[in-house]
Amino acid sequence: MRIFWHQRDPRLVDNRGLTAAASDDTVLPVFVYDPEVLKYVGKRQRALRFRAWRRLKQAYREHGSDLVVRKGETVDVLTDLAEEYGADTIYHNRCYRPVRRNRARALADRVPTETLTDQVLVSPERLDERYPNHGQFYDDWGDQHKLPPASAPEADSLAAVSDGTTLPAPDVDVPLPEASHEAARDRLDAFLRDGIGSYDDDRDALGEDATSRMSVYLNNGLIGIREVWRAVGDRLDAATGGEHRNVEKYRYELSWREQMVHLLYHNPRLLSENYKRFERPIDWREDEAAERDLAAWKRGETGYPLVDAGMRQLDREGYMHNRTRQNVASFLAKHLLIDWREGARHFTRQLIDHDPAVNYGSWQWTASTGTDSVDVRIFDPVSQFEKYDDGGSYVREYVPELADVPTGRIAAWPTLSHGEREELAPEYHHPIVDRNEGYERAQREFEAALGKR
């Protein structure tokens, strides 16, 4: 008898740890509801994951088994279950958040364990510890062998058990997608059929639904990365002309997720400390005015239409387009000069597709404290709006106060006079920071922290 400990992998298909555990012995599937671990997961995402665990429980029952659910401290619960069922080994997939790594190490001190790489295509251990930029990471990562999808376990390898434990079903203030592997696969197939062929051409158009929307499924473990990689590879083999370039770009973008996991693996303090070394600490704003600005940023009331649209999308949907994520993050860390960790924590609470490595690694990249090769990168929310929402449909969707304002005036909003703004949309907010002053202040501060002033 073996135990398979489910963590961030509520699926039977392409689950390397589960497949290995069931390869030549009976396996008991287990999920531990550990409040000390789940407190790091936002309420919205927690609700989605509980739906996923309930769906997985149903899937196991359809195979003549059940998902054994226990609440408590992970190591104690698993150790007790191993003794109760006479299990000789506990299998699990490697996780990279420090709190989960600590649990895994403590468990290995108590009982025999087997750990497999499942969350990424290439184990971070197979790569160098540091890379100067993403291009060099990609070249090394791209040369590594990628495993095919793991097969689902045979029904007769699953323990014939029954577990009556119920999982919480918390209320949530945003719509949640169906939390199942089937839903994830349906979304992937739809994207491969209708979207990936023009992905690179259209992905940054904020008014279009041109991205894959696979992050919520990948980051919650509802589909395996090898299954996605295989399906995209098959689509690439069949593509010609411009479609081939578009499909190849999507496959390249998956490597960013891999690099963020690699960063967290080799830098466990990525969630709390700057990755980049500075000559002196960045002098983040921490006064009452900064607190007011942070609150306005969270509400989507900064007076910068693109920033406000992104933050309101986050509040309404628990999701935000990646282009807008970069803009709202840059605005907070640069124009407002507020510590990037404030924004990363807010994203953790709000996003349903949150992944600690991707979220904190991306925030650091945008805040110029991470792996970006540019010393100080500052996104201009005015020119970004003009380039990526040129018709204004994205902003109008989430900022209805500007519904009747001409697109050109929306773009110029932060630069208009107070009187012009009052005449155009008196219910919308005035800018909380001057566009040029915010830019120049950030440039001065970051250059000084880097020792270049």
PyMOL commands that set and color helices and strands:
alter all, ss='L'
color gray80, all
select helices_A, chain A and resi 16-21+35-38+43-62+74-85+98-108+124-126+134-142+155-157+181-194+196-202+215-218+225-238+241-266+268-271+288-299+305-317+322-335+340-350+356-366+381-388+393-398+400-402+407-415+418-424+435-449
alter helices_A, ss='H'
color red, helices_A
select strands_A, chain A and resi 2-6+27-33+68-71+89-93+113-116
alter strands_A, ss='S'
color yellow, strands_A
deselect
rebuild
show_as cartoon
